Amino acid sequence: MAEKNGFNVDEFQAMVAAVQQQPEAGKLTFRASYAWKDGFAGDTRLETIEQLGQPIPRRFTLPGDHPPELLGHDYGPSSVETLMAALASCVAGTYAAHAMARGVDIDSIDVELEGKVDLNGLLLLAPVRPGPSVIRAKVRVKSGADDATLTELCEVTKTASPVYDALTHPVPVET
């Protein structure tokens, strides 16, 4: 089994070939549910990812809350922190996958994020957005690859990362 950047190269290539042969295999449906406890606290259950009508069971629970200073009980990270964690994880994973596909070895990827939120929006005290007004990202990659290759991978990551895409392009939320 050849491995690069934590991926099994043969399995990765097989997945790419399968989606090329059957584009419908690339269309995934993610399912999650949320159970509110009190205040800002609750648990998100990640239930399944569906591919070609077949469920891929997921059995994860993510607690969420705010710190006491922001009216929570600190049962877990806030929603904005979870959003930033999703972005960091997706950016790093996408970068590593595309580096692997190009034969580039990665020693480490560190993602630092800073998000700005104005509570005046959440509390409806001013006409400002309640969500992050900006998220600043610093991605540090340790690799033997040259700067041009790493810059290209950074641009590819911005194009290919599902969470980066969801945050940089409006996604309809149907209720």
C-alpha positions in Angstrom: 0.0 0.0 0.0 1.6 3.3 -1.1 0.7 6.1 1.2 1.4 9.9 0.8 0.2 12.6 3.1 -1.9 10.2 5.0 -3.8 8.9 2.0 -3.7 5.5 0.4 -2.6 6.5 -3.2 -4.3 3.5 -4.8 -7.6 4.1 -3.1 -7.5 7.8 -3.9 -6.8 7.0 -7.6 -9.6 4.4 -7.6 -12.1 7.0 -6.2 -11.1 9.5 -8.8 -11.5 6.9 -11.6 -14.9 5.8 -10.2 -16.2 9.4 -10.2 -14.8 10.0 -13.7 -16.6 6.9 -15.0 -19.8 7.6 -13.1 -20.2 11.3 -12.2 -23.3 10.5 -10.0 -20.9 8.8 -7.6 -19.4 12.2 -6.8 -22.8 13.5 -5.5 -23.0 13.1 -1.8 -25.8 13.9 0.6 -24.8 14.7 4.2 -27.3 14.3 7.0 -27.2 15.7 10.5 -29.6 16.6 13.3 -29.5 18.9 16.3 -31.0 18.5 19.7 -31.2 21.6 21.8 -30.5 21.3 25.5 -30.8 24.8 26.9 -29.6 28.3 26.3 -27.0 28.0 23.5 -26.3 24.4 24.3 -27.1 21.3 22.3 -25.7 18.3 20.4 -25.3 17.9 16.6 -25.5 14.3 15.5 -23.8 13.5 12.3 -25.8 10.6 10.9 -25.0 9.6 7.3 -23.4 10.5 4.1 -25.3 9.0 1.2 -23.6 8.1 -2.1 -25.5 6.5 -5.0 -28.4 5.8 -2.7 -26.3 3.9 -0.2 -25.8 5.3 3.3 -22.4 5.6 4.8 -23.1 5.5 8.6 -21.6 8.2 10.7 -21.8 8.1 14.5 -20.5 11.3 15.8 -21.9 13.8 18.2 -20.6 17.4 18.3 -21.6 19.3 21.5 -22.0 23.0 21.1 -22.4 25.9 23.5 -20.9 29.3 24.4 -18.6 30.1 27.3 -20.2 31.5 30.5 -19.0 35.0 29.6 -21.3 34.8 26.5 -24.3 33.3 28.4 -23.4 29.6 27.9 -22.3 26.7 30.1 -19.2 25.8 28.1 -20.4 22.3 27.1 -18.6 22.6 23.8 -17.3 25.0 21.2 -19.6 27.8 19.9 -21.2 27.5 16.5 -18.7 30.0 15.1 -15.8 28.0 16.5 -17.2 24.9 15.0 -17.5 26.7 11.6 -13.9 27.8 11.8 -12.8 24.2 12.8 -14.7 22.9 9.8 -13.0 25.4 7.5 -9.5 24.7 8.9 -10.0 20.9 8.6 -11.4 21.1 5.1 -8.7 23.4 3.8 -5.9 21.3 5.3 -7.4 18.0 4.0 -8.0 19.4 0.5 -4.5 20.8 0.4 -3.0 17.4 1.4 -5.2 15.5 -1.1 -4.3 17.7 -4.0 -0.6 17.6 -3.0 -0.7 13.8 -2.9 -2.4 13.7 -6.3 0.5 15.8 -7.7 3.2 13.7 -6.0 4.1 16.4 -3.4 5.1 15.3 0.1 3.7 17.4 2.9 5.4 17.4 6.3 2.9 19.6 8.1 -0.1 21.9 7.5 -1.0 24.4 10.2 -4.1 26.6 9.7 -4.7 29.6 11.9 -8.1 31.4 11.7 -9.5 34.5 13.2 -13.1 35.4 12.9 -14.8 38.7 13.7 -18.4 38.7 15.0 -20.4 41.7 16.2 -22.9 40.7 19.0 -25.0 43.8 17.9 -26.2 41.7 15.0 -27.1 38.6 17.1 -28.9 40.8 19.7 -30.6 42.9 16.9 -29.2 46.1 18.4 -27.7 47.4 15.1 -28.1 46.6 11.4 -24.9 44.6 11.2 -24.6 41.0 10.2 -24.8 38.5 13.0 -22.3 36.1 11.5 -18.6 36.6 10.9 -17.9 39.8 9.0 -14.5 38.3 8.0 -12.5 35.2 8.6 -8.7 35.6 8.3 -6.8 32.5 7.4 -3.1 31.8 7.6 -2.0 28.5 6.2 1.5 27.3 6.8 2.8 24.3 4.9 6.1 22.5 5.5 7.3 20.7 2.5 10.3 20.2 0.3 8.3 21.5 -2.7 9.2 24.8 -4.3 7.2 28.0 -3.6 5.5 28.0 -7.0 4.1 24.5 -6.4 2.9 25.4 -2.9 1.3 28.6 -4.2 -0.5 26.6 -7.0 -1.7 24.1 -4.3 -3.0 27.0 -2.3 -5.0 28.3 -5.2 -6.3 24.7 -6.0 -7.4 24.4 -2.4 -9.4 27.6 -2.6 -11.2 26.2 -5.7 -11.7 22.6 -4.4 -12.4 22.9 -0.7 -16.1 22.3 -0.1 -16.2 24.3 3.2 -14.1 27.2 1.7 -16.6 27.2 -1.2 -19.6 27.2 1.1 -18.3 30.2 3.0 -17.1 32.3 0.0 -20.2 31.7 -2.2 -23.8 32.0 -1.0 -25.4 28.7 -0.4 -29.2 28.5 -0.2 -30.6 27.3 3.1 -34.1 26.0 2.6 -36.3 25.9 5.7 
